[in-house]
Amino acid sequence: MQAAPVRPVRATAIPSVTDALRAMESLLLGGGQRTARRNAWTAVLEDRRRAKDRVEAQHVLEAVADRTS
């Protein structure tokens, strides 16, 4: 009796939700719209970061003002 040949097993990565959304985006939107959309999202994230920094700076200033009062 001869053993059956062993076939290599290939692992296929399961696409993430982000990958799936990007694939849908590329199908639905042209290249320019996609770039504009990503630029807009980057601007939103940067605005959020600046707002967080402003809040933290305000807390520091209030703490210093409380100590000197």
Backbone bond lengths (Angstrom), bond angles and torsions (degrees), N, CA, C in turn:
res aa  C-N    CA-C-N  psi(-1)  N-CA   C-N-CA  omega(-1)  CA-C   N-CA-C  phi
1 M - - - 1.437 - - 1.520 109.84 -
2 Q 1.312 114.71 133.15 1.451 119.86 -178.83 1.522 108.70 -106.06
3 A 1.327 116.82 136.25 1.467 121.58 -178.69 1.525 109.42 -71.68
4 A 1.305 115.06 146.33 1.468 120.07 177.49 1.520 109.43 -67.29
5 P 1.328 117.87 143.28 1.467 119.41 179.49 1.527 110.81 -63.49
6 V 1.302 115.69 142.26 1.468 121.45 -179.49 1.518 108.59 -88.43
7 R 1.316 115.22 122.35 1.467 119.82 177.90 1.510 108.82 -93.06
8 P 1.332 117.42 138.63 1.474 119.21 178.19 1.530 110.50 -66.36
9 V 1.321 114.90 143.89 1.460 121.13 178.41 1.520 107.75 -94.64
10 R 1.303 116.29 128.82 1.459 120.38 178.57 1.520 109.18 -104.49
11 A 1.311 115.24 127.65 1.461 119.94 177.28 1.523 108.19 -89.98
12 T 1.297 115.80 129.79 1.454 120.42 177.58 1.514 107.83 -109.66
13 A 1.312 115.50 128.95 1.461 119.76 -179.27 1.528 109.54 -69.33
14 I 1.297 115.20 135.66 1.459 120.70 175.91 1.530 106.94 -80.27
15 P 1.319 116.74 125.37 1.468 118.04 -177.87 1.523 111.29 -66.07
16 S 1.314 115.05 143.37 1.459 119.73 178.73 1.525 109.46 -80.00
17 V 1.302 115.62 170.40 1.466 120.52 176.96 1.526 109.67 -61.67
18 T 1.329 116.30 -39.33 1.459 120.41 179.26 1.520 110.56 -61.80
19 D 1.327 116.46 -44.15 1.463 120.19 178.29 1.525 111.30 -61.03
20 A 1.313 116.02 -42.21 1.460 120.36 179.78 1.525 110.88 -64.38
21 L 1.339 116.45 -42.64 1.469 119.41 179.10 1.522 111.31 -65.46
22 R 1.328 116.80 -39.54 1.471 119.62 178.13 1.525 110.93 -64.58
23 A 1.317 116.67 -38.55 1.464 120.05 178.09 1.531 110.54 -63.40
24 M 1.326 116.17 -44.17 1.474 119.98 177.87 1.528 110.61 -63.56
25 E 1.320 115.72 -41.71 1.456 120.74 179.70 1.527 110.25 -60.54
26 S 1.317 117.46 -43.09 1.463 120.05 -178.21 1.524 111.19 -67.89
27 L 1.331 117.14 -29.75 1.461 119.68 176.94 1.527 111.92 -73.68
28 L 1.332 115.95 -38.82 1.459 120.18 -173.45 1.524 114.19 -86.88
29 L 1.316 116.92 -31.54 1.458 119.97 -174.29 1.517 110.95 -113.19
30 G 1.313 114.76 149.20 1.458 119.20 173.85 1.514 109.67 -76.18
31 G 1.329 116.65 171.16 1.457 121.13 -177.12 1.515 113.45 -59.81
32 G 1.328 117.97 -42.65 1.462 121.21 -179.24 1.514 112.30 -64.59
33 Q 1.317 116.44 -42.86 1.469 120.04 178.99 1.523 110.48 -64.93
34 R 1.301 116.03 -38.90 1.461 119.78 -179.71 1.527 110.36 -63.99
35 T 1.332 116.20 -43.04 1.465 120.49 178.64 1.519 110.46 -63.83
36 A 1.326 116.86 -44.29 1.466 120.75 179.60 1.520 110.85 -61.89
37 R 1.303 116.03 -39.52 1.469 120.19 -179.92 1.526 111.32 -66.17
38 R 1.320 116.65 -42.58 1.466 119.64 178.41 1.514 111.05 -67.20
39 N 1.337 116.82 -38.99 1.466 119.70 177.11 1.525 110.89 -62.41
40 A 1.336 116.53 -40.51 1.457 120.48 178.95 1.531 110.20 -63.82
41 W 1.318 117.64 -42.78 1.464 120.72 179.92 1.522 110.64 -65.09
42 T 1.336 116.93 -39.52 1.462 120.65 176.80 1.521 110.28 -61.19
43 A 1.335 117.13 -40.41 1.468 121.13 178.14 1.528 110.80 -64.55
44 V 1.316 117.40 -39.80 1.472 121.09 177.84 1.525 109.97 -61.85
45 L 1.319 116.84 -45.87 1.464 120.04 -179.63 1.528 111.09 -63.97
46 E 1.324 116.98 -38.36 1.464 120.81 178.36 1.534 110.72 -66.73
47 D 1.332 117.65 -40.56 1.467 120.92 176.74 1.525 111.11 -61.79
48 R 1.332 116.46 -40.80 1.468 119.96 178.32 1.523 110.93 -63.74
49 R 1.335 116.03 -41.09 1.464 119.78 179.43 1.522 110.58 -63.66
50 R 1.350 116.97 -43.04 1.463 120.02 179.19 1.525 111.48 -65.17
51 A 1.330 117.28 -38.97 1.469 120.71 178.24 1.530 110.28 -63.40
52 K 1.322 116.96 -41.61 1.467 120.72 177.98 1.529 110.28 -62.99
53 D 1.343 116.33 -42.54 1.468 120.42 178.04 1.529 111.25 -62.31
54 R 1.342 116.84 -39.62 1.477 120.41 178.65 1.519 110.75 -63.27
55 V 1.323 117.04 -42.81 1.469 121.15 -179.78 1.528 109.60 -63.62
56 E 1.335 116.40 -44.43 1.466 119.53 179.57 1.526 111.07 -63.35
57 A 1.326 117.72 -41.31 1.465 121.46 178.28 1.523 110.54 -63.88
58 Q 1.321 117.06 -39.74 1.467 121.16 178.46 1.529 110.53 -62.34
59 H 1.327 116.53 -41.32 1.474 120.38 178.78 1.532 110.83 -63.38
60 V 1.326 115.97 -41.45 1.463 119.98 179.52 1.525 109.91 -64.49
61 L 1.329 117.00 -44.95 1.467 120.84 -179.86 1.528 111.08 -62.66
62 E 1.328 117.24 -40.08 1.466 120.25 178.67 1.522 110.89 -66.64
63 A 1.341 116.78 -38.70 1.461 120.14 178.93 1.523 110.77 -64.22
64 V 1.319 116.73 -42.31 1.479 121.05 179.35 1.535 109.84 -66.32
65 A 1.324 117.38 -41.00 1.458 121.17 179.71 1.532 110.75 -64.57
66 D 1.326 117.17 -37.84 1.463 121.07 178.41 1.529 111.74 -65.52
67 R 1.335 116.26 -36.79 1.474 120.11 179.96 1.511 111.84 -69.40
68 T 1.332 117.76 -37.23 1.460 120.72 -175.91 1.533 112.13 -82.72
69 S 1.320 117.05 -15.41 1.459 120.23 -178.67 1.520 111.56 -78.16
